[in-house]
Amino acid sequence: MPLYALLKSKGPTGFSYGSTAADVTAGASLAGKTILVTGCNSGLGLETMRVLATRGAHVVGAARTKEKADAAAAIVGGKATGVACELSDPASVRGCVAAVRAMGAPLDAIIANAGIMALPKLNQAFGYELQFFTNHIGHFILVTGLLDRLADKGRVVMLSSAAHMMAPKGGIQFDNLSGEHGYKGWTAYGQSKIANLLFAKELARRFAGTEKTANAVHPGVINTNLGRYLGIPAPIAALGYGIANALFLKTIPQGAATQCYVAANPGAAAISGQYWADSNIKVPRYDAEDPALAARLWEVSERIVAGLE
Ligand SMILES: NC(=O)c1ccc[n+]([C@@H]2O[C@H](COP(=O)([O-])OP(=O)(O)OC[C@H]3O[C@@H](n4cnc5c(N)ncnc54)[C@H](OP(=O)(O)O)[C@@H]3O)[C@@H](O)[C@H]2O)c1
């Protein structure tokens, strides 16, 4: 338990910075529910899959390869099924959509958890900057491909980040989605994470009049494999993380709490279009609330995806 957690009080939901995924799902029976989690083989995705399976859900875990997904599914107790989903490869994402559809059961939640962070140099997929493509476009293809399989009260949970605050001015650089007209790793990560938030906003707008929900979450800051692209030498990283872990970093069970709350706690069932952190509603950067920007990103994403076919 980081020292900082002891200073944080409970929010209106009754949970706080220090709550774990097990805490926010305590008492919940997810028997009969099917929940899809991307990035299931590592960090927050693995803990999310483990806890939701413990509560009785059938968790469909997606990873870059079937082998990774199956290995993750095998180590969680309960019912878990692995599927391949390489988010930077539209054919793989469509294969995942087909595999999940073939399972037949409606999806009670989709947790779009997988992600990459702050690549120091520009990488691309299909001519688009790789973080935007992986974190946003890959999940756009996946979630929109499964919308008609979402249960009547189904919940879509997008992993955003407080780093959405680092997105460029205006939120999305529509004239630089390739990254070729200027690239900074953290700015590109911020752009991909504000895209996750805007996607949830626009999806929530499209869900209006139904009982389906779409929300975005910031999980906290947690020492997972997410920092692997930063290139910090191992001894320095170990020292830095050791100190930070003790002071303020969340543990992985704490980091997985907010997405599990929004996906599975009855308290979030009727709440849509919000940004959450510490299992409570928070206010994101002003332009993440801009419905015109959210609608434009959706239209541009549809055009990008159509251009890949
Ligand atoms: N940790 C934090 O402090 C923090 C803070 C804010 C937001 N987040 C967000 O939380 C989410 C989970 O991150 P984490 O901390 O658990 O990181 P992690 O341990 O690195 O896990 C990320 C997961 O995403 C998968 N992934 C990466 N690229 C992929 C691709 N192209 N196709 C399919 N899967 C891919 C990884 O698979 P491989 O293992 O095969 O690469 C891994 O399973 C991310 O969306 C991240 O942006 C994390």
The ligand as an SDF file (V2000), in Angstrom:
LIG
                    3D

 48 52  0  0  0  0  0  0  0  0999 V2000
    0.3510    1.5510  -15.8550 N   0  0  0  0  0  0  0  0  0  0  0  0
   -0.0110    2.8190  -15.7660 C   0  0  0  0  0  0  0  0  0  0  0  0
    0.5390    3.5980  -14.9490 O   0  0  0  0  0  0  0  0  0  0  0  0
   -1.1060    3.3670  -16.6160 C   0  0  0  0  0  0  0  0  0  0  0  0
   -1.5050    4.7020  -16.4170 C   0  0  0  0  0  0  0  0  0  0  0  0
   -2.5350    5.2170  -17.2250 C   0  0  0  0  0  0  0  0  0  0  0  0
   -3.1280    4.4200  -18.1810 C   0  0  0  0  0  0  0  0  0  0  0  0
   -2.7020    3.1350  -18.3610 N   0  0  0  0  0  0  0  0  0  0  0  0
   -3.3360    2.3380  -19.4170 C   0  0  0  0  0  0  0  0  0  0  0  0
   -3.6710    1.0770  -18.8900 O   0  0  0  0  0  0  0  0  0  0  0  0
   -3.6910    0.1050  -19.9320 C   0  0  0  0  0  0  0  0  0  0  0  0
   -3.0080   -1.1650  -19.4800 C   0  0  0  0  0  0  0  0  0  0  0  0
   -1.6440   -0.8780  -19.3020 O   0  0  0  0  0  0  0  0  0  0  0  0
   -0.6940   -1.6690  -18.3040 P   0  0  0  0  0  0  0  0  0  0  0  0
   -0.1570   -0.6510  -17.3670 O   0  0  0  0  0  0  0  0  0  0  0  0
   -1.3400   -2.8790  -17.7770 O   0  0  0  0  0  0  0  0  0  0  0  0
    0.5010   -2.0380  -19.3120 O   0  0  0  0  0  0  0  0  0  0  0  0
    1.1670   -3.4280  -19.7440 P   0  0  0  0  0  0  0  0  0  0  0  0
    1.5050   -4.2480  -18.5580 O   0  0  0  0  0  0  0  0  0  0  0  0
    2.2610   -3.0290  -20.6710 O   0  0  0  0  0  0  0  0  0  0  0  0
    0.0030   -4.1420  -20.5500 O   0  0  0  0  0  0  0  0  0  0  0  0
   -0.3840   -3.6640  -21.8100 C   0  0  0  0  0  0  0  0  0  0  0  0
   -1.0780   -4.7590  -22.5600 C   0  0  0  0  0  0  0  0  0  0  0  0
   -1.3940   -4.2730  -23.8720 O   0  0  0  0  0  0  0  0  0  0  0  0
   -0.9420   -5.2290  -24.8100 C   0  0  0  0  0  0  0  0  0  0  0  0
   -0.6220   -4.6430  -26.0970 N   0  0  0  0  0  0  0  0  0  0  0  0
    0.3230   -3.7400  -26.3960 C   0  0  0  0  0  0  0  0  0  0  0  0
    0.3530   -3.5240  -27.7220 N   0  0  0  0  0  0  0  0  0  0  0  0
   -0.5960   -4.3100  -28.2770 C   0  0  0  0  0  0  0  0  0  0  0  0
   -1.0310   -4.5580  -29.5920 C   0  0  0  0  0  0  0  0  0  0  0  0
   -0.4610   -3.9480  -30.6460 N   0  0  0  0  0  0  0  0  0  0  0  0
   -2.0230   -5.4400  -29.7930 N   0  0  0  0  0  0  0  0  0  0  0  0
   -2.5970   -6.0730  -28.7530 C   0  0  0  0  0  0  0  0  0  0  0  0
   -2.2250   -5.9090  -27.4790 N   0  0  0  0  0  0  0  0  0  0  0  0
   -1.2290   -5.0400  -27.2440 C   0  0  0  0  0  0  0  0  0  0  0  0
    0.2920   -5.8250  -24.1760 C   0  0  0  0  0  0  0  0  0  0  0  0
    0.6620   -7.0180  -24.8310 O   0  0  0  0  0  0  0  0  0  0  0  0
    2.2080   -7.5090  -24.8560 P   0  0  0  0  0  0  0  0  0  0  0  0
    2.5540   -7.8440  -23.4490 O   0  0  0  0  0  0  0  0  0  0  0  0
    2.1870   -8.6750  -25.7670 O   0  0  0  0  0  0  0  0  0  0  0  0
    3.0120   -6.3570  -25.3970 O   0  0  0  0  0  0  0  0  0  0  0  0
   -0.1960   -5.9960  -22.7520 C   0  0  0  0  0  0  0  0  0  0  0  0
   -0.9960   -7.1430  -22.6620 O   0  0  0  0  0  0  0  0  0  0  0  0
   -3.0610    0.7940  -21.1470 C   0  0  0  0  0  0  0  0  0  0  0  0
   -4.0750    1.1650  -22.0530 O   0  0  0  0  0  0  0  0  0  0  0  0
   -2.4160    2.0270  -20.5780 C   0  0  0  0  0  0  0  0  0  0  0  0
   -2.3610    3.1070  -21.5120 O   0  0  0  0  0  0  0  0  0  0  0  0
   -1.7280    2.5900  -17.5950 C   0  0  0  0  0  0  0  0  0  0  0  0
  1  2  1  0
  2  3  2  0
  2  4  1  0
  4  5  1  0
  4 48  2  0
  5  6  2  0
  6  7  1  0
  7  8  2  0
  8  9  1  0
  8 48  1  0
  9 10  1  0
  9 46  1  0
 10 11  1  0
 11 12  1  0
 11 44  1  0
 12 13  1  0
 13 14  1  0
 14 15  2  0
 14 16  1  0
 14 17  1  0
 17 18  1  0
 18 19  2  0
 18 20  1  0
 18 21  1  0
 21 22  1  0
 22 23  1  0
 23 24  1  0
 23 42  1  0
 24 25  1  0
 25 26  1  0
 25 36  1  0
 26 27  1  0
 26 35  1  0
 27 28  2  0
 28 29  1  0
 29 30  1  0
 29 35  2  0
 30 31  1  0
 30 32  2  0
 32 33  1  0
 33 34  2  0
 34 35  1  0
 36 37  1  0
 36 42  1  0
 37 38  1  0
 38 39  2  0
 38 40  1  0
 38 41  1  0
 42 43  1  0
 44 45  1  0
 44 46  1  0
 46 47  1  0
M  CHG  2   8   1  16  -1
M  END
$$$$
